[in-house]
Structure formats: structure tokens, C-alpha cells
Amino acid sequence: RAPLSPVAELRGEIEEHLAALEQEYRVNEFVDVEAGRVLAGQCHALLDRWHSLAEPDRQVAHAALRYFVSWHDLEHDLDIGGLDDDKQIMKAVLLHLGLDESADGAAPS
């Protein structure tokens, strides 16, 4: 159980990661920038619900958010299919939390 990062800090990291993906997409057409945008939206939707989540659910959501902003996870985000692992993690977390995998992750299932 890592300490939870402040919501504002997490939002900043999400935006920085998305900006880096968009920047790289300008020179690397294989970066899945659209998946990055969807994942960033899902991350923000989790943060929008942050205060209504129980502590164990915050831990799970925090892990998914930290996974998205990490360059050193199972697959490098700039590689072909590099966000596939991030999408699987997010899908599992949204399912665990009872949220829909919609574009913003905010709709209850």
C-alpha cells in the first residue's frame, strides 16, 4: 500500500503523460494517442469520484492511475500496442469499482 498521492498532483501527472503521448505522436504515428486520451479521461473520472470511494477502492484506483502515468510498466507506452496493458488495468479497475468502461469511465454499470 503506497501512500495516496494528492488529487491535484495526480491530475497534473495525467495531463503531463497525455501531453507527452501527444507530443510523441507528432513524430511517431504508432503512438496510440486516442487510447491515451480515453485513459486520461477515465483517470480524471476516477478522481472526480475520489472522495466518494472507500479507502480500499481509492488504493485500487490510485494503482491504476499510477500505472497509466508510468513509462516503466509492462509495455512502454510509446511502442505499438504500448497502452494495451494500461487499458486492461483500467478496465479491471472500473469493473471492480462498478463503473462502466465508457469513454470517461464515469457511468455506473
N, C-alpha and C positions, 0 to 999 in steps of 0.2 A: 504494500500500500504506500504509494508515493504521496507526499503532501499534495493537496489540490492547489493548482495554480489559480491566481485571481482571474475572474471572468474577463476583465479588461485586457489582461496580459494574453489570455488565450485568444481573444478576438484579434488582437494585434498579430499574433503568430499565424493565425489562419489567413489573415489578409496578406501578410508577408509571403507566406508559402504560395498562395494563389498568384500573387504578383510575380514571383519567381517562375512559376509554371508558365504564366502568360508571356513573360519576357523570353524564356527559352523557346516557346512555341514560334516566336518570330524567326528563329533560325533553325528550328528542328520540328518539322511537320509531324513527327511521330509522337510528340508530347500530346497526351490526351487532355487538352485544356478544358474541354467541355466536361469531362468527368471531374476534373479539378474544381470547376465551378459548382457542379452539383454537390460534391463532397463538402465544399466550403459552405454552401447553403445548409446542408444537413448539420454541419458543425454549429453554425450560428443558431439553427433551430433548437439544437440541444441546449445551447447556452441561454436561449430565450426561456427555456423551461427549467433552468438550473435550480432556482430557488424552490421549485415545487417537487424536485426529485429528493427521494430519501438518500441518506448518506451512502449506502452501498451502491445505489444507482448512479450517484454522482461519481463514485470511483470508476464504475464501468464506463460512463460517458467520458470522463477525463482520460481514461486509457485510449479510447477511440480517437479523441481529439489530438492527443499527443502522438498517436500513431500516424494520423494524417499529416501533421506538420514535420514529421521526422523524415530526413533523407536516408537514414540508415536503418530501414526496415527490411522486410523480406525481399522486396523488389524495389530497385531505385526508381523513383517517381518519374524521372525523365526518360527512362527506357521504354521501348514498345511494350505495352501492357503493364507499365510500371505502377499504375494505380489500381490494378485488378485486386491486389491484396488489400489495399485501403478500402475498396468498395465492399469486399467480403466482410471485413471487420465492421464497417459501418452498418451493413445490412444485418449482421448478427446482433449488434448493439441495439439498433432500432427495434428489431424483433423482440429482444429481451425486455426492452422498456415499453413494449406495446405500442410502438409508433409505426406509422406507415413509411414505406421506403419512397414516398413521393419526392419530387424534386427538392423540396425543402425539409423533408423529414418531419414536418410538424403535425401532420394529420393523424389523429388517433386511429388505431386499427380496430 
